[in-house]
Amino acid sequence: MLSVISWECDWGAHVKAMYETEGRTTIRCPEPACRARHLVDGKVSNLWVQDANHVWQGREVAPLIVSWPQERGMTIPTVSESYSLKGTAMGFARGNNEVSK
């Protein structure tokens, strides 16, 4: 089911979002200088921001969605292709599995 929610951020930006009522989405404030985030109890599909003339302007949603690691101030580690499990518990277990085949 689609629903609509609106809020005002600390910087005074008026934001309105349409969302499907499954899941959760954290939205970053559309004002670049503002670091506020808003939790929506659903998957956001459309977003609008009210301009100075009180007209709702559509915004692209994807750049404003905060992912789970970003929300907690984390970065997603990457592992290079040359990464080896040798010398680790996983490498030892893997080696045992290969030997027993």
Residue pairs with C-beta under 8 A, 6 or more apart in sequence:
1 20
1 21
2 18
2 19
2 20
2 21
2 45
3 18
3 19
3 21
3 42
4 16
4 17
4 18
4 19
5 16
5 17
5 19
5 40
6 14
6 15
6 16
6 17
7 14
7 15
7 38
8 14
8 15
9 15
9 29
9 31
9 34
9 36
9 38
10 29
10 34
10 36
11 29
11 31
11 33
11 34
11 36
13 29
13 30
13 31
13 34
13 49
13 50
14 49
14 50
15 27
15 29
15 30
15 38
15 47
15 48
15 49
15 50
16 47
16 48
16 49
16 50
16 56
17 27
17 40
17 44
17 46
17 47
17 48
17 61
18 44
18 45
18 46
18 47
19 25
19 40
19 41
19 42
19 43
19 44
19 45
20 42
20 43
20 45
21 41
21 42
22 42
22 43
23 42
23 43
24 39
24 40
24 41
24 42
25 39
25 40
25 42
25 43
25 44
25 65
26 37
26 38
26 39
26 40
26 65
26 66
26 71
27 37
27 38
27 39
27 40
27 44
27 47
27 61
27 64
27 65
27 66
28 35
28 36
28 37
28 64
28 65
28 66
29 35
29 36
29 37
29 38
29 64
30 47
30 49
30 59
30 64
37 66
37 71
44 61
44 65
45 61
46 58
46 61
47 58
47 59
47 60
47 61
47 64
48 56
48 57
48 58
48 59
49 56
49 57
49 59
50 56
50 57
51 57
69 75
69 76
84 91
85 91
85 94
86 95
